[in-house]
Amino acid sequence: MKLSILDLAPISPESTIADSFHSSVRLAQLAERSGYERVWYAEHHNMSTIASSATSLLIGHVAHHTEHIRLGSGGVMLPNHSPLVIAEQFGTLKELFGDRIDLGLGRAPGTDMNTLRALRRDPSAADSFPHDVLELQAYLAGESRIAGVRAIPGDGTKVPLYILGSSLFGAKLAAQLGLPYAFASHFAPAALHDAVAAYRSEFRPSAQLAEPYVIAGVGVIAADTPEDAHRLRTEAERHRVAAFLNRNKDRSLSEAEIDMLMQTPQAEQIIDMMRYTAVGTGEGVANYLRHFATTAQADELITAHHPIREEDRLRSVHVTAQACALA
């Protein structure tokens, strides 16, 4: 079973953004030692608990402190950028770090509507996502679709592309283009099985990929005892509800205020985003992940480790790797 990690560079309570970047380096180094396939970083904006907004810069920083593990975006929200700029950024990473770099692409804004406007993004930009993927792919292949325009760096680097999604749209696009497909079931579980089935049934081979390849997201909270694992899950649920329902507010919520939020229908919906989460000791987590990979028809799982504090998150990564015999 291939396991990877999705890292959002979380900003833990009472820590700084710089702390989160140091933590991301330590996590990637542990993942490298433990036998994980890759670590991806996701583009989000204007979220007080996530520091991975400048995704390509974070990939480069972590790459400088690791040796062989694959690193990439999970993903770059392509409608926020011009395809040429992304080709140049990831072409630069490829030239610096060789065949370790992945480029996962999504079409959501990764933020709220006010921030979308601050990004200078046209609200209809998602409509051109398929065309933008092709334009980006052409730059990286050295076959620019725009006369006289080349991505320097980037031209001819053939950085591998992955389509990310949480609906049938991304599944069908990945199948049509013959690209690997990563489904965001770690936070958008509803359409997982329908999307994977559509991707596999409609897949067309391409120069990059001969057969369909599915990566499915799954949450993990692994600990040394069941009691610790369930305590960490409760903490993670409360932290997530507070982050979503108190977004862009100037003050932190008290525990009593979070208690009240946890009783709301909105909290129930937010917690359901974690529907596919392995919680427990190593053996239980490993069994859950094997079953999930089978039912999701996934070739690889990308794990989002939910514990809030760095030491608990790193322990979850280690316990999972040992139980799944990755190294």
Salt bridges, closest charged atoms under 4 A:
GLU32 OE2 - HIS68 ND1 3.97
GLU43 OE2 - HIS45 NE2 2.67
GLU43 OE1 - HIS81 NE2 3.02
ASP99 OD1 - LYS94 NZ 3.25
ASP102 OD2 - ARG38 NH1 2.72
ASP102 OD1 - ARG70 NH2 2.59
ASP112 OD2 - ARG247 NH2 3.68
ASP132 OD1 - HIS131 ND1 3.78
ASP155 OD2 - ARG150 NH2 3.12
GLU202 OE2 - LYS172 NZ 2.57
ASP224 OD1 - ARG315 NH2 2.83
ASP228 OD1 - ARG231 NH2 3.47
GLU235 OE2 - ARG231 NH1 3.38
GLU235 OE1 - ARG309 NH2 2.82
GLU237 OE2 - ARG233 NE 2.90
GLU255 OE1 - ARG238 NH2 2.74
GLU257 OE2 - ARG251 NH2 2.77
ASP259 OD1 - ARG238 NH1 2.74
ASP272 OD2 - ARG275 NH2 2.88
ASP299 OD2 - ARG200 NH2 2.89
GLU300 OE2 - ARG38 NE 2.79
GLU310 OE2 - ARG26 NE 2.57
ASP312 OD2 - ARG309 NE 3.23
